[in-house]
Amino acid sequence: MKRLSSVFIAATLCIAMTPPGYAQYTTDWVANTFGTDSTHVGNTARSMWVAADGALYTASLWDEVYGGISVYQNGKTVGSIGLHNDFQGSCITGNNTSLFAALQFSRNFGSGYLGRYNRATGAQDFKIQVSAATNVARGDVITGCATANSLLVASDNPGNRVRLYTTDGVWKQDISVQDPGALAIDSAGNIWVAQKNEGRIAEFSPAGAPMNTIQMSAGAKPSALFFDLRSSRLMVGDEGPDMNIKLFAGVAGKPTQVGTFGVQGGFLDATTAAKGQVSEKRFTRVVGIGRDAAGNLAVLDNPWGGSWDLGRNGATNIHVYDAAGNLTTTLQSLNFEGNGAPDPLTDGALFFGGTNVYGGTAGGSTGGTLVANTVDPITYFDDPRLNINNPERDTHFAQLAAVGPNRILAASGQNPATFYLYHFSPQSGYIAIPDATLPGAIFGTTRPVTGGFSLDSKGDVWAGLDRTNQIFHYPLAGIDATGKPAWGPAITALVPVSIRPLTRIVYLAESDTMILGQGAIGSADYTSMGNRIEVYHGWAAGNQRTPNPVITFPSGVEPKSIAAAGNYLFVGYITSPNIDAYNLTSGSLDMTLANTNPTQVSLGANVDSMYGVRAYLRSTGEYVVTKDNYNDSNLVIYRWTPGTAAAAATTATPAAATQ
């Protein structure tokens, strides 16, 4: 909170220093339905419970400035419960008075606990030790929970059992089940258990006796269960190739599938839209289903892509339908840490992250929507973006190039030393096809990238490999008929002594301009920046020793992320939420991008990711600058057309220097 307070003061000072007549830019956001601290849709909801009165409760592992349980009603955020790091996110359920949610690993009591919370006050009443696996810090232990009347059931996945309690926490009995996951209780009190990896659903009587088994089709993965009292049907979210919800009737006897809800194949279907494109019924992975007393149905599905901490699993994506199945409400948010690279093929209308595509503008009320999920877990099951044990935690940051009609995507983590390259084909639609990893065999190196990385507009790759003091330039050798790129052997250049240690690289192919950022001198932390930027005009033409201009930051300024387009360098700071625009010809600070729309969008605290700022110069002369806003799970979008205002602001103080 101390950090947030100082950042708020800095932002206020910056706004006060900028004459209103010179603010020739707009501030907007995408990737969240709502744009402010108090209204934003919570981060990465991984489970959901729907109350009879229509309130939606979601649980997530991490929401930086909000509670771990988010509450929505009538399409709005109405509050939160608990701290931002209280919950695992793997299950939530409730009744008229209480909520039950899996708790996050704690140094005090470990893992495997379920907490009960008062719905009215948000206070925790007690916690129940469901599992003996109390030392699991990086994974789900409790994988399902459900309530009915006075019964509470929870899946202890490591214990291969479903545990039955009263809602007051009194243990009743255990049911032995291999790999238990999502749970549901039907009107007769029978307990349904999803066994996701086995592709089946097991039914047990209230006394724990085995009853029916639903063996789903090959490849199916039951990921969410809900018993619909209105229709007496069991609703099953399928995370397999079908990516839809299956409806089973006859649960009192022999259950039979009688229908589905959602497009067959979900977001991977190529007959109703481009492959990868999401919509109201083109689901990704369904992780929550619920219905209120009025018959409104809510579905929570998470886009693919994740990490060990389970807090960055894509995005919150909630759809609410009326009793007739018509969409009435959509609630969406970005993953916790991620950026948005403006897409050259749409002249900056779309924004690509490492796993998602966003589009649209806030338009004065709601944020731009999730357009696509670029991860295909069925065809490319070995995609690095699906590796939950990735040591860099996630791959939600993107750099994007367009070579003719072909897009090339570089995906990476928050502070990466490894980059993953992808292409798109006409057949794959929005699905990114894995090509190469740097470091990796295709680039002929095992050295991590600690001296900066840049994918330029021609598709060339530039990288500062660890402990070499060299810049490695891998030129694009060609793109085949399917859109697959290939890169030639590296061309190396010594890093100028005046900018060592090198930590950032941005190369603008259109103007042959190289921008190099210095690291923190004397520090082994390659993720930090120092106070010096060198700009080399005519780098490929031979000017690799004479920078002009040189940009230096005053003491106390802590730059973190840089991006460039046209004739401007854009800088984001650890110490400020604002973005500075430096002229690449003169080196002058021409504009500080603060907030022209504070009633509808918050800027967040700062930029704490190496590639959290992206920039693009549209054909209209407008600069589109995006900033990772992890505080509010969205992307801040600045749209700026330089003019006389830029010239008048050249004496402004850098954003971070106002503290």
N, C-alpha and C positions, 0 to 999 in steps of 0.2 A: 504493500500500500504506500510505503514511503517513496518507492520508485515511481509508482503511478502518479502520486501527488506532484513530484518534481517535474514529471513529463507534462502534466496538465498545466503547470505554471509556465513551462517552456512554450507550450502551444499557445497559451493565452498571450504571452509576450510577442510571439511571432505574428499573431493575428493583429495585435495592436500596432505593431510596427509597419504593417503593410497598408498603405493608403487605399481606401475602398475603391477608388477609381482605377487602381492598377491591377485589380484582381481579375484579369482577363482569362479566367479558367473556371471550370466547374468541378465540383467534388461529388462523386457518385459512388455506388458500390454494386457489386454483383456477388453471386454465390451465397447469398442468404436472403430469405424472404424479407427480413427486416434488418435495418442497418445500425441500430444504436445498442449501447451496452444493455439497457433495460429491456429492450424488445426483441433482441436477436434470437433466432432459432438456435437451440443449444447444439454443442459440438457432438458429432458422431454418436447419435443415439444407437445403441446396440440391442435394446429390448424395449418393449412397450406394454403398458396395461391400460385398458380403456374402462373408465368408470361408467356406471349407469347414467349419470347426469351428463355424459359427453366429455368430461375432462380426460385429456390424454396425458399420461405420465410416461416419460422415457428416462432410461438410465444410461449414462456414459461413463467411461473411465476418467475422462479429463475434460474440463471446460475451464479455461484459465481464470476467468473473472466471474464465474457464475456457479450455481449449485450443480451437483452431480445428477440430480433428478430435475428435469425440466417439466413444467406444467403448462398445458395449452388448453384453451377452450374457445369455441367459436372462431377458430382460425387465428387466435392471438396468443402471444406469450403472456401468461398471467402470474408467473412466479417460478421459484425453484426451491428445492429442499436439500439440505445438507451442504457440505463443503464441496469444492470442485474436485477433490481427490478422495472422496469418501467411498465411492462405489466402483465395482468392477465393471458394471454395465452388462454382464452376461445374462441377468434375469431380473425381472420385476413383476410383481403381482399385487393384488390388494382386495379390499372389501369396502364396506361403507365407511369404516372408521380408520382403517390402517393401510399402510403400504409395507411390502416386504421386498427387499432388494439385496442382491449379493454384494458383500462389502469387499473393497479393495484390500490387497495385502497391506498389513500394517506392521510396523516394527514392534508395536505393543502386543498384538495378539496373533499375528501371522495371517494366513489365508484360510478360506473354507468357512467363513461365517456369513450368516444371513441376518440382516438388521430389520427390526420393525420400527416404523415411523408413524406418528400421528398425522393423519391427513390434514387436520385443521390447523395444527400448530407447527408441523414440520419437525417436531422433536422426536429423537429416538427413544423408544420405550425400553427395548432390550435387544440383545443379539443372541443368536443360536449358533453353536458350533455344529455345522452340518457334516463336515469332513474331517478326517484325521490328517489329511494332507495340509498341514498348516505352514509349510515352508515353500509354497509355490508363488514366486514373485512375478513370473512372466507367463501367465496363462490362466485359463478359466478352470476353476475347481467346481463351483456350483454352476451347472449348465442349463438349469431349468427350474421354474417354480410356478405354482398355481394354488389358488384357494377356491373353496366352495363351502358356504356356511361356516362351520367351525373347523374345517379341515385345511391344513397347510401341507403341501408336499414340495419336496426339493430334490433335485438330482445331484448326488455326490458322484461325479464322474470318475475320479481316481478310485473311489471305493466300490464302483460298479454296483450301486444300490440307489433306490429311491427311498427317501426317508419321510415318514408320516408324522406330523405333529398336530396338536391343536393350534389354533391361531393365537393362543396364549403361550405357546412355546413348549408345551408338554409333549414329550416324545411318546408315540404310540407303537410304531413298529417300523421295520425295514422290509423292503422288497428287493430281492436280488435281481439286478438287470445289468447286462453287459452294455457298456458305453451309453449310459442314459443321457438324454439331452432335454429338449423342450417337453413340457408337460401340459396336459389338459384334463379336466374332470368333467364327466358328462352328467346329465340330469339324474342318473341313477346312482351317482357316486363312484362309478368306475373310473379308473385312472389309466390314461393313455400316455405312453412313453415313446418319444421319438428316439430311434437309434440311427443317427445320421449316417455314420460311416458304414453301417450295415444295410442301409436303404429300407428299413422296416419300422413299423410302429407296433408296439406290444400293448395289449390291454390287460388290466388286472382288476379284480373285484375290489370292493371297499375293504375286504378282509385280506387282500394281498394275493388271492389265488389267480394263477394265469388263466386268461380267457382267450380272446381272439388275437390273431396276428395279421397285420396288413403287410404283405411283402410287395414293395413298390417295384416299378420297372427298373431294368438295368440302368445304372448311373444315377438314379434318383437319390436325393439327399434331403430327407425331411428335416427342415431347419426351424420350423415354427408350427405350433399347434394351437387351435382354438375350437372349443365346442360351442356351436351356435344354438342357443336355446330356442330361438325363433323357428328354426327349420329342423332342429334335432339332427344337424349334420356336423360332422367333424371336418374342420378346415385345416389343410396341411400345406404349409409353405414348402416348396420344393426348390432346393438350391442346386439341383442337378441341371442337365441340359434343357429341361422344360421351362425352368425359371418362372413358374406360375404357382397358383394355389389350386389344390385339388380338393374336391368335395366328396365326402363319403357319407352315404345314408345307411340305414339298417344297423346302426351301431348297437342297438339292443339285441340284435341277433348276429347275422353274418354281415359285416360291413362291405359295401359295394361302392365303387366309385361311380358317381352319378353326374359329374360335371366338373368344370374348371372355372376359375376366375383369373383373367389375365391372358395376354397373348401367348400362344404356344411358342416356346423358345425365348420369351421375354425380350430383353434388349439385344439378344443375339439373332433374333429373327430378321431375315433379309427380304421378306416378302411385303411387309407392311411399312417398312422404313429402312433407312440405312443401318447396316449392322453396327451395333454399339449405341445407337440412339435410344434414349429413354423417353418415356411418356407416361401418361396416367395408368396404363395397363401393360407397359413394356418393362416388367420388373427386372431388377438385378438379383440380389439374394434377399429373399423375404425372411425377416427375422422377427417380425411382430404382426399379430392379427388381433383385432378386437372389435366389438360392436357395443353400442350404447343402447339404452332402453328405447330410444326412438327409432332404432333400426339402422342408424348410421354406421357404416363399416369403415374402419381405419386399417391401413396397411403400412408397415414400416419396412423399407428395403434399403440395404446398404450397397452402394457401388463397391466393386472389387478393388483390391489393393490394400495392403495393411502392413503391420509391423508387430514386433514382439510386445510392445506396450499396449496394443489393442485400442489405443486412443486415437489412432490415425487411420482408421479403417475406411476411409473414403468420405462419406458425408451422411448427414441426416436427410432422409427423403421420406416424408409422410404424405400419404394421399388419403383423403376422407371422401367416401361415397354415400349418397343417400340410399334409402331402402331399395330403390329401383336400380342401383348400381351406377348412378350418374355422379361424376366427379363434382364435388362442391368446394373442396379446400386442398391446397398444397402447401406444405411447410418444408423448407429445404435449408441446409447449411453446408458450408465448405468443411473439409477435414480440418483438423486443428492447425497444422502448419502446412501451408502450401501457397503457391503463387499462381499467376495467370499471365501467360505469354500471349500478347495480341497476335492474332493469326494473319499473316500477310495475304493469304489467298482470299480472305474476306475483308481485306483492308481494315483489319482491327475490330471487326464486329464480333468475332468469337475469341474466347480466351482459353488457352490450353494450359492445364496443369499437368503434373506427372501422370495422373490417372484419369482425370475428368476434363470435360469441356463445358464451359459456361458461355451463355450468350445473353443479349439484351441489356437494357439499362434499367435503373430503378424507376425511372419515369414518374417520380414524385410520390410513390407510395410503396411499391414492393420491388425487391431486388431481381436481377436477372436470374434466369432459370438454369438448372442443370440440363445440358443438351445431350451429353453422351458420357458413357463410361468406356474408356479406351482399352480396358483389360478383358481379354477373353480367357477365362479360366479352364474352358473345355478344350479348345484347340491348342492353346499355348500354356499348358499347365505348369511348364517350367519357367515361365516369365519371371524375371527377377523381382518384379513388382509384387509378386505373390509370396515372396519369401519372408515369412513373419520373423525369421531369425536374422534378417539383414542387420549387421552391426550398426548401420547408419539409421536404423529405426523406420525409415519410410522413403518413398520415392515420389513425393507429391510436388516436387519442384521441376519446372520445365524450362527448356530453351527450345525455340522452334525456328526452323528455316523452311522457306518455300523455294524450290528450284524448279522453275517452270510450274507444271501442275502438281508437283510432288512435294509432300511435306516430309521433313525429317525432324524427329523429336529426340531430344536428349533429356532423360529423366534422372533426377538425383534426389538426395536427402537434404535436410536442413543445413548441415555444414559438411558437405561431402568431400570425399577423396576418391570416389568412384562414380562413374557416369555410364548410363545405359542408353544405347542408341536404338532407335526404332524407325520404321517407315510405315506408310499406309498404301494400300492398293485399292483399285476400284471395287474389287470384290470384298475387301475387308471393311469398307466404309470408314467408320470412326475407330475401328480396332487398330491399335498400334502393334506392328509385328516386330518381335525382337530381332536385332541384327548383330550387335556387338557390344562389348563392354570395354571401357578404358579405366584402369589397366586391364589388358586381356590379350589373347592370342592374335586377334586380327590386327591390333596395333603394335604387337611385338614387344610388349613391356609388362613387367609386373610391378613397376614403381607406381605408387599412389599419386594422385594429382593434388599437390599441395601448393602449387604456384599459380593457381587460377585456371579457368576453363572458359572457352568461348566457342559456340557454334555460330559461324557467321552466316550471312544471308546467301552465300554461294554454296553452303553445305560443308565448307571446310571446318576442320576441327583444330583448335589451338589449345595447347595445354602446357602448364608448367609442371614437369615431373619432379618428384621429390629428390632433393639433394643433388640436382644436376646444374642449377644456375643456367638452365637453357629453356628456351621456348620451343616446343615441338609443334610444328605445323604439318597436319595431315591433310593434303588437298583431296577434295572429292575427285575420284577417278572416273566416276560415271554412275548412271542410274539405269538399271535394266528395264525391260518392258513391264515388269510387275511393280516397279517403283522401288526396288531394293537398291540401296546405295553401296558403293565400294570406295574405299579410301586408299590413296597411294602411300608409299613410305614417307617417313617423317623428313621434313626439312627443318634443320635446327638453326637457332640464332642465340647468341649469348645474351643473357639478361644484363642490361646496363648496370654497372656498379652503383650508380646513383639511385637506383630504385630497389636494390636488394635489401632485405629478402622480399621476393615477389610473392604476392598473394592474390592478385586479381588481374584478369586479362579481359579486355573487350576489344574486338577487332571489327571495324566498319569497312566492309569490302567495297562499298559504293564509292567511298572517298579515300580508300587506302590509308585509313587512320587507325593507329594502334594506341590503346589507352592502357596504361599499366598502373596498378595500385600497389603501394608498398605495404609490407606487413609490419607488425610491431617489432621494432628493432630490439634484438636481444631476447626475443621470446620464441619458443618452439611452437607456439599456437598459430598454426597457419590459418585458422578461421578468423583471426582478428586483423584489423587494418591499422596502419599507422596514419600519419597526417600528410602524406605526399602522393599526388597523382601526376604522372608524366604523360603527355600527349605527343605522339610522333606522327606527323603528317608525311605521307610518302614512305611508309615502312617497307612495303614490298618493293618499292622503287629504289631502296637502298639507304634511306635515312633511319638508321637504327642506333644512332648515338647522340642526336641533337634534339632534345624535346623542346617543343614550343606550342602551347604554353606549359608551364608547370603550375599545378594548383596545390596550395598548401592550406591545411586547416589550422585554425587557432588552437591553442592549448585548451584541453577540456572537451573538444569535439571528438566523438568516437564514431567515425563512419563504419558501416557494416556491409552495405550492399550498394553496388553501382551498376548502372545500365546506361546505354547510349543509343541515340538515334539521331539522324540528321546532323545538326550542328550543336547538339547538346548532350552533356553528361548529367545524369540524374543520380543523386546520392541520398541514401537512406541511412539513418543513424540509430545507434543504440540509445542515445540520450534524447531523442526527440521523435514525435510522430510525423513530423513534416518532411517533405522532400525538397532538396535544393536542385536548381537547374543551373549548370555552369556552361558558359559559352566555350566551345572547343576551339574557337579562333583566338579569342582574346583572353580566355581564362577567367573572365569576370563572372560573378554570381548575378545572373539576370532575373531570377525569380525564385521565391520560396513558395512552394505549394502547400498551403495550410488547409483550411476547411471553409468552404463557402456555403456549406449546407449542414450546419451543426444540429439542426432539429431532426434530421432524418438519417444522418450517418455519423458514427464515431470513427475517429482515426485510429483508435487503439493506442498502445503505449509507445511503440518504437518499431524498429526492424531488427530482429535478432536472428536472421537467416542470411547466408552468404549470397543467395540469389533471389531474395524476396522482392526485389524491385525489378520490373521489366519495363521496356519502353519501345514505342513504335511511332514512326512518322507516317501518317496517313497521306493518301494522294491529294487530300484537300489542304495540306499544310498544317493540319492539326496534329499535335503530339498527344498520344495516349500513353499514360504512365500508370502502371499498376503497382500496388503495394500489398504484401501479405499482412493481413490484420488478424493475428492469432487471437487477440482478445475477444473479438466478436465473430470469429469463424466466417470471415468473408474476405473479399478483395476490395480495397479502396481503389477507385478509378478517377484519375485526374485527366481532364481534357483541356488542353492549353494551346492556343494559337498565339505565338509571340508577335509583338507589335511594339508600339510606342511604350506600352507598359513595361516591357522587358528592359528597354533602354533606361527608363526612369528608375528601375529598381536595382541598378548595377552596384549601388553602394550598400545594399542590404547586408545585414549580418547573417552568417550561416545559421540555419535553423537550430542546430544543436548548441550553438555558442551563446544562446540567450539564457542559459542557466547560470 
